[in-house]
Amino acid sequence: MNLIKNLAIIWILFIFTACADTIEFPVSDVTPAADITATIKKQGEPNYLVTIDANNLAAPGRLKNPKKLYVIWAVSESGIVRNVGHFKQENAEKATYKASFPYKPVEVFITAENKEGNCVPDGVEISRAKLIKPKKEKK
């Protein structure tokens, strides 16, 4: 009976993780040691759960041009750029950001900023990744 229960749990976990896309951010010129990934999962119409994990991301105060925090920006399908939050992170360890969006984010990028509440990116861009893979054109 335990075997069936364990197999059912493994199958459920597989189904949940199979529905999520994991995207790797390109290596940053500003923070080259950082390993950043994003996972996007549809939660129902029109909500999307986005999780961003950053490993080995230097503290923003240690950058060549020191800043106070890393701000996360999302771009919607209509091209609107929104400040969606920031990393709560200590130096060089793991930083995680998780949020649900009521729209389909197609791209996410991270900047180093001095203020948390900026409406437009003002600092240096750390990295950028497309979350929604382009659809293949039919021939």
Rosetta blueprint (number, residue, H / E / L):
1 M L
2 N H
3 L H
4 I H
5 K H
6 N H
7 L H
8 A H
9 I H
10 I H
11 W H
12 I H
13 L H
14 F H
15 I H
16 F H
17 T H
18 A H
19 C L
20 A L
21 D E
22 T E
23 I E
24 E E
25 F L
26 P L
27 V L
28 S L
29 D L
30 V L
31 T L
32 P L
33 A L
34 A L
35 D E
36 I E
37 T E
38 A E
39 T E
40 I E
41 K E
42 K E
43 Q E
44 G E
45 E L
46 P L
47 N E
48 Y E
49 L E
50 V E
51 T E
52 I E
53 D E
54 A E
55 N E
56 N L
57 L L
58 A L
59 A L
60 P H
61 G H
62 R H
63 L L
64 K L
65 N L
66 P L
67 K L
68 K L
69 L E
70 Y E
71 V E
72 I E
73 W E
74 A E
75 V E
76 S E
77 E L
78 S L
79 G L
80 I L
81 V E
82 R E
83 N E
84 V E
85 G E
86 H E
87 F L
88 K L
89 Q L
90 E L
91 N L
92 A L
93 E L
94 K E
95 A E
96 T E
97 Y E
98 K E
99 A E
100 S E
101 F E
102 P L
103 Y L
104 K L
105 P E
106 V E
107 E E
108 V E
109 F E
110 I E
111 T E
112 A E
113 E E
114 N L
115 K L
116 E L
117 G L
118 N L
119 C L
120 V L
121 P L
122 D L
123 G L
124 V E
125 E E
126 I E
127 S E
128 R E
129 A E
130 K E
131 L L
132 I L
133 K L
134 P L
135 K L
136 K L
137 E L
138 K L
139 K L
